[in-house]
Amino acid sequence: MSDDAAHDGDGDHEESDGGDGADAGMNEAVSRFLAGADDVYGDYDRGYVDADAALSVLSSRIDDLRDAAESAEADDGAGDE
């Protein structure tokens, strides 16, 4: 896989898309998830981790992404009244 955004694995992928804070936060969470998932797949492909460990890490990253999505939804609904 190839990333045009010079992936360095540290999760610091700040992008300014002109969106509000919740959108920017969700974009950041998705970027972190995708970078982390790529790292896990790479480690698995190179034989550094077994399938159970890879799935465990991916499950944790999915939980983090889900938490970020729920937080973004809560932020979106906070000023709608």
Phi and psi restraints in degrees (value plus and minus 20) as a CYANA .aco file:
   2 SER   PHI    -146.5  -106.5
   2 SER   PSI     110.6   150.6
   3 ASP   PHI    -128.6   -88.6
   3 ASP   PSI     109.0   149.0
   4 ASP   PHI     -98.4   -58.4
   4 ASP   PSI     -33.2     6.8
   5 ALA   PHI    -113.4   -73.4
   5 ALA   PSI       4.4    44.4
   6 ALA   PHI      28.3    68.3
   6 ALA   PSI      47.1    87.1
   7 HIS   PHI     -85.8   -45.8
   7 HIS   PSI     104.9   144.9
   8 ASP   PHI    -136.9   -96.9
   8 ASP   PSI     -15.6    24.4
   9 GLY   PHI      60.1   100.1
   9 GLY   PSI     -21.5    18.5
  10 ASP   PHI    -113.2   -73.2
  10 ASP   PSI     -24.3    15.7
  11 GLY   PHI      60.0   100.0
  11 GLY   PSI     -17.3    22.7
  12 ASP   PHI    -111.6   -71.6
  12 ASP   PSI      60.4   100.4
  13 HIS   PHI    -139.7   -99.7
  13 HIS   PSI      55.8    95.8
  14 GLU   PHI    -102.5   -62.5
  14 GLU   PSI     108.8   148.8
  15 GLU   PHI    -147.6  -107.6
  15 GLU   PSI     120.2   160.2
  16 SER   PHI    -125.8   -85.8
  16 SER   PSI      84.0   124.0
  17 ASP   PHI    -128.9   -88.9
  17 ASP   PSI     -11.2    28.8
  18 GLY   PHI      57.5    97.5
  18 GLY   PSI     -16.7    23.3
  19 GLY   PHI    -103.0   -63.0
  19 GLY   PSI     155.1   195.1
  20 ASP   PHI     -97.1   -57.1
  20 ASP   PSI     158.4   198.4
  21 GLY   PHI     -80.7   -40.7
  21 GLY   PSI     -59.2   -19.2
  22 ALA   PHI     -85.7   -45.7
  22 ALA   PSI     -62.6   -22.6
  23 ASP   PHI     -84.5   -44.5
  23 ASP   PSI     -62.5   -22.5
  24 ALA   PHI     -83.4   -43.4
  24 ALA   PSI     -60.9   -20.9
  25 GLY   PHI     -84.7   -44.7
  25 GLY   PSI     -59.1   -19.1
  26 MET   PHI     -89.3   -49.3
  26 MET   PSI     -60.7   -20.7
  27 ASN   PHI     -79.6   -39.6
  27 ASN   PSI     -61.8   -21.8
  28 GLU   PHI     -83.6   -43.6
  28 GLU   PSI     -62.9   -22.9
  29 ALA   PHI     -84.0   -44.0
  29 ALA   PSI     -61.7   -21.7
  30 VAL   PHI     -85.3   -45.3
  30 VAL   PSI     -62.4   -22.4
  31 SER   PHI     -80.9   -40.9
  31 SER   PSI     -63.4   -23.4
  32 ARG   PHI     -83.2   -43.2
  32 ARG   PSI     -63.0   -23.0
  33 PHE   PHI     -81.3   -41.3
  33 PHE   PSI     -69.3   -29.3
  34 LEU   PHI     -83.3   -43.3
  34 LEU   PSI     -61.5   -21.5
  35 ALA   PHI     -83.6   -43.6
  35 ALA   PSI     -63.6   -23.6
  36 GLY   PHI     -85.8   -45.8
  36 GLY   PSI     -60.1   -20.1
  37 ALA   PHI     -83.7   -43.7
  37 ALA   PSI     -62.5   -22.5
  38 ASP   PHI     -79.8   -39.8
  38 ASP   PSI     -60.6   -20.6
  39 ASP   PHI     -82.5   -42.5
  39 ASP   PSI     -63.9   -23.9
  40 VAL   PHI     -83.7   -43.7
  40 VAL   PSI     -66.6   -26.6
  41 TYR   PHI     -80.9   -40.9
  41 TYR   PSI     -60.5   -20.5
  42 GLY   PHI     -83.9   -43.9
  42 GLY   PSI     -64.8   -24.8
  43 ASP   PHI     -82.1   -42.1
  43 ASP   PSI     -60.3   -20.3
  44 TYR   PHI     -85.6   -45.6
  44 TYR   PSI     -65.7   -25.7
  45 ASP   PHI     -80.3   -40.3
  45 ASP   PSI     -54.5   -14.5
  46 ARG   PHI    -103.7   -63.7
  46 ARG   PSI     -23.7    16.3
  47 GLY   PHI      63.2   103.2
  47 GLY   PSI      -6.0    34.0
  48 TYR   PHI     -96.2   -56.2
  48 TYR   PSI     -47.6    -7.6
  49 VAL   PHI    -154.6  -114.6
  49 VAL   PSI     133.2   173.2
  50 ASP   PHI    -108.6   -68.6
  50 ASP   PSI     155.4   195.4
  51 ALA   PHI     -81.3   -41.3
  51 ALA   PSI     -61.4   -21.4
  52 ASP   PHI     -82.6   -42.6
  52 ASP   PSI     -62.5   -22.5
  53 ALA   PHI     -86.9   -46.9
  53 ALA   PSI     -60.7   -20.7
  54 ALA   PHI     -82.2   -42.2
  54 ALA   PSI     -65.1   -25.1
  55 LEU   PHI     -84.7   -44.7
  55 LEU   PSI     -56.1   -16.1
  56 SER   PHI     -83.4   -43.4
  56 SER   PSI     -64.7   -24.7
  57 VAL   PHI     -86.0   -46.0
  57 VAL   PSI     -64.3   -24.3
  58 LEU   PHI     -81.2   -41.2
  58 LEU   PSI     -59.8   -19.8
  59 SER   PHI     -81.6   -41.6
  59 SER   PSI     -61.9   -21.9
  60 SER   PHI     -83.6   -43.6
  60 SER   PSI     -62.0   -22.0
  61 ARG   PHI     -87.2   -47.2
  61 ARG   PSI     -55.6   -15.6
  62 ILE   PHI     -85.3   -45.3
  62 ILE   PSI     -61.6   -21.6
  63 ASP   PHI     -80.5   -40.5
  63 ASP   PSI     -62.2   -22.2
  64 ASP   PHI     -82.2   -42.2
  64 ASP   PSI     -62.4   -22.4
  65 LEU   PHI     -85.3   -45.3
  65 LEU   PSI     -61.6   -21.6
  66 ARG   PHI     -82.6   -42.6
  66 ARG   PSI     -63.1   -23.1
  67 ASP   PHI     -80.7   -40.7
  67 ASP   PSI     -61.3   -21.3
  68 ALA   PHI     -85.5   -45.5
  68 ALA   PSI     -58.9   -18.9
  69 ALA   PHI     -86.1   -46.1
  69 ALA   PSI     -62.5   -22.5
  70 GLU   PHI     -84.8   -44.8
  70 GLU   PSI     -59.1   -19.1
  71 SER   PHI     -84.9   -44.9
  71 SER   PSI     -61.2   -21.2
  72 ALA   PHI     -85.3   -45.3
  72 ALA   PSI     -59.3   -19.3
  73 GLU   PHI     -83.3   -43.3
  73 GLU   PSI     -61.4   -21.4
  74 ALA   PHI     -85.4   -45.4
  74 ALA   PSI     -59.8   -19.8
  75 ASP   PHI     -86.0   -46.0
  75 ASP   PSI     -59.4   -19.4
  76 ASP   PHI     -83.3   -43.3
  76 ASP   PSI     -57.1   -17.1
  77 GLY   PHI    -103.1   -63.1
  77 GLY   PSI     -30.8     9.2
  78 ALA   PHI     -87.7   -47.7
  78 ALA   PSI     -55.1   -15.1
  79 GLY   PHI    -129.4   -89.4
  79 GLY   PSI      -0.5    39.5
  80 ASP   PHI    -106.2   -66.2
  80 ASP   PSI     -28.0    12.0
